[in-house]
């Protein structure tokens, strides 16, 4: 699903030439065992997780090392989506512990994965369920979906009486669990109705809605059996402008569709998938852990304080902000906790050790500020923009 060739965002971001027809999807900065960053220490590249294991107090700092069992609690990524990612959700800490114990191959660690997605240019995403009334309108608009459910199931999901918000959430849960059960038990019926909707939309003379277009592209790519095809219509389609963000809490169904983002999360690679992917899908687990609340995610418009864009802190694992410099110097203190910097525009340098030590950096490069460095200064000659990640 990564971007390719002239549109390949990550190679341009790193200042390298993209290989022909190779998708570039993710750039990781962190110490997760699946793909730890390598730190340049006097010309020698050392995996960050190894460095932390050897010197936890120096790198992480005593407060972080004690709280997070000598591990870096966050992971920073740059994502470039040219095609939709899978429909997925992430487990809570307790759920992750149970999943990792039961299936360590598909759930490689025991950590939760709260995350924030910040648009670098724009982001289109499916995130959270639509409202109960909007889902009902969808069912009425697309008879192929209604025929798949059947009148008996729909009369239970959409009774004639007025429902409280709590009961509406329960009915959305019933709808999705009924839907996923039917896709497994009545595969031929599902394929028949998926194909029928696709054929009808292809012959449609008027313009397709965004979700209809997404459905048709997914149908062409994954065939008529993917559970995500009808799921597209049950989720909200959200558009982010540069600088806006989505907070993805445990259990929130989501799929990034298109765009380039900075994504910060707790250090985990636990993904529970159900649709729009050929990868391993765990539908029973997903339906159990999902948050079925409608409109459960909102676009985050950050607070701007001076030259710093501050995003909400919603987890003990990390806090993230974006800082823009003109021709200036600014001093920072670490509070004896590790920090990570990622340059997204321009060039600059960092000074530390009573301003005696200096290192230049540029767009695409990232820096670890060890806890043993109590303060440092960032210097910009013209313009510089960095993301800073720290532990609250």
Secondary structure, DSSP 8 states (H G I E B T S, - for coil): -BB-GGG-HHHHHHT----TT--B-EEEES--TTS--EEEETTEEEEHHHHHHH-HHHHT-HHHHHHTTTS--EEEEEEEESS----EE---HHHHHHHHHH-TTTS-SS----EEEEEEEEEEEEEEE--HHHHHHHHHH-HHHHHHH-HHHHHHHS-SS---HHHHHHHHHHHHHHHHHHHHH-HHHHHHHHHHHHHHHHT--S---HHHHHHHHHHHHH-S--THHHHGGGEEEEEEETT-EEEE-TT--EEEEEEEEEEEEES----EE-SS-SS---HHHHHHH----BT---EE--EEETTEEE----STT-EEEEEEESSEEEEEE-TTS-EEEEEEEEEEEEEETTTTEEEEEETT-EEEE-TT--EEEEEESS-EEEEEEE--
